[in-house]
Amino acid sequence: MRHFLLFLASLSIICLGSFAPPAQAEGFVRADHQRIVDGKGNPLILRGLGLGGWMVQEGYMMGLANLKAQHIIRNRISEVIGEKRTEQFYRSWRENAVTKADIDAMAKWGFNSVRLPMHWNLFIEDKHGRNTSKNIVWNEEGFRRIDLLIRWLKANDMYLILDLHAAPGGQGHDIAISDRNPNKPSLWHSDENQAMMIALWSEVAGRYKDEPTIAGYDLLNEPNWGFQDKKDKGGCRETENQPLRDIYRRTISAIRAIDTKHMLIIEGNCWGNNYAGVLPIDDRNTALSFHKYWTPTTQESIEPFLKLREQYDMPLWNGESGENNNEWYARAVELQEKNGIGWSWWPLKKMGAGNPLEIKANANYRRLIAYLRGEGKKPSARTAFSGLMQLATDSHYDRNIHHQAVVDALMGPSRKSGTAE
C-alpha cells in the first residue's frame, strides 16, 4: 500500500531544453503530442491492471505490513524454514500467481493492457569487474517471464507496459515499494546501481526493440526521495530533482541508441507526482505518468497534470490507482477517461479484498504470519512450509476468489466487454 498523501499542488517548472523530433514507428504504440495512439495512429485509452505482488511482494499484500519489504519477508521466512525451502516457495509463487488464465480473464473482462512491476534481481544475476554495463550476468528467469507474458497478451490483442518497480539499490524511502535495504547504498548513492539500472533498460531495449506488444517502458516506479531537504523523505517539496532528471536523461539516451520505436514513460518524485525540474524531456515519444490514490475524484484533483500535458505537449497516463472502494473506482475511471487519460489499476490480486481477484490465506499460513507479526507462537518448519506452498497454489487464478463488483466498477457499461466468472 502506498503510505503517503499525493502531492497535487501546482508545479512551477522551468523550461530546460527543446524537444527532439517525434519518433515514428508504424505498428507501435506511441506518444502523439497530447495523446497516446496505437500502431495505426488511432487514439488509445489504455485500460489495465498491475501485476503487483508477483515479482515484487509488498508486505501488506501478504498480510505482513509490519515487515514492509520483500527482502525482509524472505529473510524472516528463511529463519523459519531454511533458505532452500524459501527459494522453493518463491519459485512456486512466481509460477502460480500469474498465468495465461489471468491474462485470458483480463481480456474477457475488457482490459487491454497489463503493467508488469519488475524486480531488478530477477533480471540481473551477478556482476563481474569494474565496467558494470559490460560485465553483467543476466538472470534469464525475468526475461523468460516477460516472453511468456508477451505470448499470452499477443493472443488476446493486449499490450504490456514494463515497469522498473524495484531498481538496483532502491529508489525511495518507502522501502516496501522498491524492496530497498536501508543498510545498503540506494540508487541515488551508488554509481554502480545507476549503471546497472541503465544496463538493464539497455538489455530490455535490445531484446524487445521489435516487439509491438510492448506499449512502453515505465523507467522508474514512484521515486520518493528528498535530494535537497533530507527531512523531505518523499521528495514532495523538491524543487529541482536534478538526480532524477539526470538518470532519466542517461537512461533515455542509452535506450534510444538501441530502440527508437517504443514509447517511454516517466514518473515524478513524490510517488510519481512532483515534476519540478524534471520536464521537459528531450524525447517526443515519451508519456508522463501520475499515480492517484485516495484523493478526490474531481476535475481539480488532476488539473496540475492536465496543465503539464498542455504545457509540454505530451500525453498523460495514470500508471497506478486503487486500494479504495468500488464507488471511488468508478468515479476515478470516469474522471480520467473524460479527460482522455488511460489507467492501470493496482493490483490484479492480493490477499484481501478490493481487487478483481483475491488470494485466500490458509490456516497454516495464518499461523506463520501471526508469528511474523509478533502475535503468535513460532510454527514448526513443516507447518510453515506447508502453509507457504498452499498459499502459492492458492495464488493461481483457478483458486482465487473472484470479485465481479470490482471489475464492474472499473469497466462500467460503456467499457466492459465481458464478465468475471
PyMOL commands that set and color helices and strands:
alter all, ss='L'
color gray80, all
select helices_A, chain A and resi 59-62+70-81+83-96+100-109+120-122+132-134+140-155+175-178+187-189+191-208+242-256+269-272+299-312+326-338+363-372+381-394+397-399+404-415
alter helices_A, ss='H'
color red, helices_A
select strands_A, chain A and resi 30-32+35-37+47-50+113-119+124-127+136-138+159-166+214-218+263-267+286-292+316-322+342-346+349-351+357-359+401-402
alter strands_A, ss='S'
color yellow, strands_A
deselect
rebuild
show_as cartoon
